[in-house]
Amino acid sequence: MIILKIFFIFLFLIISLDLYINNFPKSNLVLMPLGYKSLEKDNNIEVVIDLKIINKSKSKETMVSNLNLDLDFFKSKNNQYHKDLDYEESIYIYSGSIKKNIHNYWPTTIIKANSELLIQIILKFKNSDLKNKIKYIWLKLFWENYGHFGITKKQDCLLVNLNRHNKKELIEIPLKLGYRALAVKTDLLGSFDNPIETVIKYCKNVTRENDILTIGETPLAIMQGRYIAPQNLEFNIFSKILCYFFHPTSSLATACGMQLLIDKIGVTRITFSLILGFLFKCIGVKGIFYRLTGFESSLIDDISGTVVPYDKSIVMGPINAKLFCDKLSKKLKVEVAVVDVNDLGGVKILASSNNSVNNILKEILKVNPAGNSDEKTPIVLIRNNE
C-alpha cells in the first residue's frame, strides 16, 4: 500500500512537471531562411541574404530587442577554416514595402501576433577573387526575444554556399548480392537548399529504371532546418539527472541533448521508458527505451555528431520523411528511401516510397557506402548489376 502511494505521488509530480514545462511562458518567434544570391559589383562581391522572423503566437506580441551577426569562412577542401576577411555588413528591415537600413544598430522591433518581419543582410567583400579563396560562409545570428516570458537570447546559424557546382561526380562502390552503389558527391548542404529540388539537381539524368535512391537522414534533416544551437535550449535539473542514465557516447548523455528530447515528448514518457527499458534489459531484451520514446530519440545527433560547421549544433531527425520519399519517387521515377546507416553495420530505414525495398537495403547498406565522415556523398543510388 505504501509503495502504491509513493508511485502515485511520483506520477503526480512528473505529470505536474510536464504540464509546467508545456505551459511555461516562452517565445514563439522563429527565424526562417528565405534565400540568398551573390553579385559582382565594381570588382567586389556582394552577398544578399533574405530572412524572416515569424511570431507564431496567436495572441502575444513579442519584441526583438537586439540582433547582430558574425561570420565564419571555410574553404572547399575538408571544410577548412579560413581567417577573417575584409567585409562590410548592412542590415535592412522592411516596414510594408519600405526597406530601411538600420546602420548596424538594431532598433527594438515589435512583431505582432501571427505576423512576420522581413530582414535582408548585405555583405560586401572587397575582393573580386573571393570565390577562389572561400566556398562557404557560416552566418551566425545572435538575437534577443523580449516579452511576457522575460528575455531570451537565441542563436541561429545558416550556411551560404558562394560557389555552387553543377558538376555530377559519382563514386562507384561494389556491393553484395549483385548490386553496386553510386555515391553522389554534393556540395555541403544547408537550410537554404530545398530537399526535393536539391536531390533532383544532382540525380536528374543519372538515375535509371529500377534504381533505389537513398539519402541519409542527417543531410535531409539539415536541409529541413532541423538543427539547433545548444544555447537555445533552457536545460534544467531534470535533463541533468536523466542524462546520467545513458552511455557516455550517447547523444542523450548530455543535458542539452536530453533537454531537446524533454521538449519533444516530456519528462513523464522519458522516465517511464527508462524504467521499463531497465526492467526489460534485466531479462535480456534491449532497445525498449527507444521503441517507447519514438524514432526522434534515436535520431538526435549531439554536437560533434556531424560535419563542420554543423559540429556545434544538435541535429534532430527529419520530418515528413515518407512524404519526401513519395514526392521524390514520382519526380525521378525510382524508389526512394531515407536511411540511417553507421560504420558499425547498423541500418535503419526511416521511410521509403515502397516497403518492398526495405529488406534488400538493410542487407546491402551494411558497408555504409555513403560514409560517416566528410565524404559529402549523402545520396547513394543502389543499382542492380544486371
C-alpha positions in Angstrom: 0.0 0.0 0.0 2.8 2.4 0.9 4.6 1.6 -2.4 1.4 2.3 -4.3 1.1 5.7 -2.6 4.7 6.5 -3.4 4.1 5.6 -7.0 1.0 7.8 -7.4 2.8 10.7 -5.7 5.8 10.3 -8.1 3.4 10.0 -11.0 1.6 13.2 -10.0 4.9 15.1 -9.6 6.3 14.3 -13.0 2.9 14.9 -14.8 2.7 18.2 -13.0 6.3 18.9 -14.1 5.3 18.2 -17.8 2.3 20.5 -17.5 4.5 23.2 -16.1 7.1 22.9 -18.8 4.5 22.8 -21.6 2.6 25.9 -20.2 5.7 27.9 -19.1 5.7 31.2 -20.9 8.2 31.1 -23.8 9.0 33.0 -27.0 7.1 31.9 -30.2 9.5 33.7 -32.5 11.1 31.6 -35.2 13.8 32.7 -37.7 13.5 31.2 -41.2 15.9 31.5 -44.2 14.3 32.6 -47.5 17.2 32.7 -50.0 20.4 34.3 -51.0 22.4 35.4 -54.1 25.9 36.6 -54.8 26.6 39.5 -57.2 29.7 41.1 -58.6 29.9 44.9 -58.5 32.9 47.1 -59.2 35.3 44.2 -58.7 33.7 43.4 -55.4 31.5 40.5 -54.3 28.1 41.3 -52.7 26.1 38.6 -50.9 22.5 39.3 -50.4 20.7 37.1 -47.8 16.9 37.2 -47.1 15.4 36.0 -43.8 12.2 36.4 -41.9 11.2 36.2 -38.2 7.7 34.8 -37.7 5.7 35.3 -34.5 3.7 32.0 -34.2 1.8 33.2 -31.1 -1.9 33.7 -31.6 -2.3 36.4 -29.0 1.1 37.7 -27.7 3.2 40.3 -29.5 6.9 40.0 -28.9 9.9 42.3 -29.4 13.2 41.6 -31.0 15.3 43.9 -28.7 18.7 43.2 -30.5 20.1 41.4 -33.5 23.7 41.1 -34.7 25.7 38.7 -36.7 29.2 37.1 -37.1 30.7 35.2 -39.9 33.0 32.2 -40.2 34.6 31.3 -43.5 35.5 27.9 -44.9 37.4 26.6 -47.9 36.0 23.8 -50.0 38.7 21.2 -49.1 37.7 19.4 -46.0 35.7 22.4 -44.9 39.0 24.0 -43.8 38.5 27.2 -41.7 39.7 30.5 -43.2 40.7 33.6 -41.2 38.7 36.8 -41.2 38.2 38.6 -44.5 37.6 42.3 -45.1 33.9 42.9 -45.5 31.2 45.4 -44.7 27.7 44.4 -43.4 24.4 46.1 -43.8 21.1 45.0 -42.2 17.8 46.1 -43.6 14.3 45.6 -42.2 11.0 46.0 -44.1 8.1 48.1 -43.0 5.5 47.1 -45.6 7.2 47.6 -48.9 9.7 50.1 -47.5 13.2 48.8 -46.8 15.2 50.6 -44.1 18.9 50.4 -43.4 19.4 50.2 -39.6 23.1 51.3 -40.0 24.2 48.4 -37.8 22.2 49.5 -34.8 19.2 47.2 -34.3 16.1 49.2 -33.1 13.8 47.4 -30.7 11.2 46.0 -33.1 7.7 44.7 -32.2 6.4 41.7 -34.1 2.6 41.3 -33.6 0.9 38.0 -33.1 0.5 35.9 -36.3 2.8 38.3 -38.2 6.3 38.4 -39.6 9.3 40.7 -40.0 11.4 40.6 -43.3 15.1 41.1 -43.0 17.8 41.5 -45.6 21.5 41.2 -44.9 24.0 42.5 -47.5 27.7 41.5 -47.1 30.2 43.4 -49.3 33.6 41.8 -49.7 36.4 44.0 -51.0 37.9 41.2 -53.1 36.8 40.1 -56.5 38.7 36.8 -56.0 36.6 35.8 -53.0 35.1 32.7 -54.6 38.6 31.3 -55.2 39.6 31.8 -51.6 36.5 30.5 -49.8 33.4 28.5 -50.6 31.2 28.6 -47.6 30.1 31.4 -45.2 28.7 30.3 -41.9 26.3 33.1 -40.9 25.8 33.3 -37.1 22.8 35.4 -36.0 22.6 36.4 -32.3 19.2 37.9 -31.4 17.2 38.6 -28.3 13.4 38.0 -27.8 11.7 40.2 -25.2 8.1 39.7 -24.0 5.8 38.1 -21.4 8.3 35.4 -20.9 11.1 37.8 -20.0 14.2 38.0 -22.3 15.6 35.1 -24.3 18.8 35.0 -26.2 18.9 32.9 -29.4 21.5 31.9 -31.9 20.7 30.7 -35.4 23.3 29.6 -37.9 22.9 29.3 -41.7 25.2 28.0 -44.4 25.8 30.2 -47.5 27.4 28.5 -50.5 29.3 31.0 -52.6 30.1 28.7 -55.5 27.5 26.0 -56.1 28.7 23.5 -58.6 26.5 21.6 -61.0 29.1 19.0 -61.9 27.9 15.5 -61.2 30.6 13.3 -59.6 29.8 9.6 -59.0 31.8 7.2 -56.9 31.2 3.6 -57.7 31.2 1.0 -54.8 30.7 -2.7 -55.3 28.0 -4.3 -53.0 26.8 -7.8 -52.2 24.0 -9.7 -53.9 24.7 -8.4 -57.4 24.3 -4.8 -56.6 26.6 -1.7 -56.8 26.3 1.7 -55.2 26.8 5.0 -56.9 27.6 7.6 -54.3 26.7 11.1 -55.5 29.1 13.8 -54.4 27.4 17.1 -53.4 28.2 20.4 -52.0 27.9 20.9 -48.3 24.1 21.2 -47.9 22.2 23.7 -45.7 18.7 25.0 -44.9 18.7 27.3 -48.0 18.6 24.0 -50.1 15.2 22.7 -50.9 15.4 19.0 -50.3 13.4 17.8 -53.3 14.9 20.3 -55.8 18.4 19.7 -54.5 18.2 15.9 -54.9 16.7 16.3 -58.4 19.5 18.7 -59.4 22.2 16.1 -58.5 20.3 13.0 -59.8 18.5 14.1 -62.9 19.7 12.2 -65.9 21.7 9.9 -63.6 19.0 7.6 -62.2 17.9 4.6 -64.2 14.8 2.5 -64.1 14.9 0.0 -61.1 17.5 2.1 -59.2 16.9 2.7 -55.5 17.8 6.2 -54.3 18.8 6.5 -50.7 19.6 9.7 -48.7 21.0 10.0 -45.2 18.7 11.2 -42.5 21.1 13.8 -41.2 21.6 15.7 -44.5 17.8 15.7 -45.1 17.2 17.0 -41.6 19.8 19.8 -42.1 18.1 20.9 -45.4 14.8 21.0 -43.4 16.5 23.3 -40.9 16.2 20.6 -38.2 19.3 21.6 -36.2 19.6 23.9 -33.2 22.3 25.6 -31.3 22.6 24.3 -27.7 22.4 27.9 -26.5 18.8 28.0 -27.5 17.9 25.2 -25.0 16.9 26.1 -21.5 18.1 22.9 -19.8 17.1 22.2 -16.2 17.8 19.9 -13.3 15.7 17.1 -14.8 17.7 17.0 -18.0 20.9 17.0 -16.0 19.6 14.0 -13.9 18.1 11.9 -16.7 21.2 12.2 -19.0 23.2 10.3 -16.4 21.3 7.0 -17.3 22.8 6.9 -20.8 26.1 5.6 -22.1 28.7 8.5 -22.3 28.8 8.3 -26.1 25.0 8.6 -26.4 23.6 11.9 -27.7 21.2 11.7 -24.7 24.1 11.7 -22.3 24.3 15.5 -22.2 21.9 17.9 -20.5 21.2 19.7 -23.9 20.6 16.5 -25.8 18.3 15.3 -23.1 16.5 18.7 -22.9 15.8 18.5 -26.6 14.0 15.2 -26.1 12.2 16.5 -23.0 10.9 19.4 -25.0 9.6 17.0 -27.6 8.0 14.2 -25.6 8.1 15.2 -21.9 9.7 14.0 -18.6 6.9 11.5 -17.9 7.3 9.5 -21.0 11.1 9.5 -20.8 11.1 8.5 -17.1 8.7 5.5 -17.6 10.5 4.5 -20.8 13.8 4.4 -18.8 12.2 2.3 -16.0 10.6 -0.2 -18.5 13.8 -0.2 -20.6 15.8 -1.2 -17.5 13.4 -3.9 -16.5 13.4 -5.4 -20.0 17.2 -5.2 -20.2 17.4 -7.3 -17.0 15.7 -10.1 -18.9 17.9 -9.7 -22.0 15.6 -7.5 -24.1 17.3 -4.3 -25.4 16.1 -1.2 -27.2 12.8 -0.9 -25.3 13.5 2.7 -24.3 13.9 3.8 -28.0 10.8 2.0 -29.0 8.7 3.7 -26.3 10.2 7.2 -26.9 9.8 7.0 -30.7 12.2 7.4 -33.6 13.3 11.0 -32.6 15.1 9.8 -29.6 17.4 7.6 -31.6 18.0 10.2 -34.3 19.3 13.1 -32.2 22.9 13.8 -33.0 24.6 15.9 -30.3 27.3 18.4 -31.1 30.3 16.9 -32.9 27.9 14.3 -34.3 28.2 15.6 -37.9 30.5 17.5 -40.2 31.9 21.0 -39.8 30.4 23.6 -39.3 27.3 21.7 -38.0 29.5 20.1 -35.4 28.4 22.8 -32.9 24.7 22.2 -33.4 22.4 19.4 -32.3 20.8 17.8 -35.3 17.3 16.3 -35.0 15.7 13.6 -37.2 13.9 14.7 -40.4 10.2 15.3 -40.5 7.7 14.1 -43.1 10.2 11.5 -44.4 7.5 9.4 -46.0 6.1 12.3 -47.9 9.6 13.3 -49.1 10.1 9.8 -50.4 6.8 9.6 -52.2 7.2 13.1 -53.9 10.8 12.4 -55.0 9.9 8.9 -56.3 7.2 10.4 -58.5 9.6 13.1 -59.8 12.6 10.7 -60.6 10.6 7.5 -61.3 12.7 5.4 -58.9 12.1 4.1 -55.4 13.4 6.4 -52.7 14.4 5.7 -49.0 15.6 7.8 -46.1 18.2 5.8 -44.2 20.3 6.0 -41.0 23.5 4.0 -41.6 26.7 3.8 -39.5 30.1 2.3 -39.9 29.3 -0.5 -37.4 26.8 -2.1 -39.8 23.7 -0.6 -38.3 21.0 0.2 -40.9 17.6 1.8 -40.2 15.1 2.6 -42.9 13.2 5.7 -41.7 10.8 5.8 -44.6 10.6 4.6 -48.2 8.3 5.0 -51.2 7.9 1.2 -51.4 8.3 -1.1 -48.4 9.4 -3.9 -50.7 12.9 -2.3 -51.0 13.5 -2.2 -47.2 14.8 -5.7 -46.7 17.3 -5.5 -49.5 18.6 -2.1 -48.3 19.1 -3.4 -44.8 21.3 -6.1 -46.1 23.4 -4.3 -48.7 23.9 -0.9 -46.9 25.7 -2.6 -44.0 29.0 -1.5 -45.7 27.8 2.1 -45.4 28.7 3.3 -49.0 27.9 7.0 -48.1 30.5 7.0 -45.3 30.3 8.7 -41.9 32.9 11.4 -42.3 33.3 14.3 -44.7 32.8 12.4 -48.0 29.9 14.7 -49.0 28.1 11.8 -50.5 24.7 11.9 -48.8 22.9 10.5 -51.8 23.5 6.9 -52.9 22.0 5.1 -55.9 21.6 1.4 -55.5 21.8 -0.3 -58.9 21.4 -3.9 -60.0 24.4 -5.2 -62.0 22.2 -7.0 -64.5 
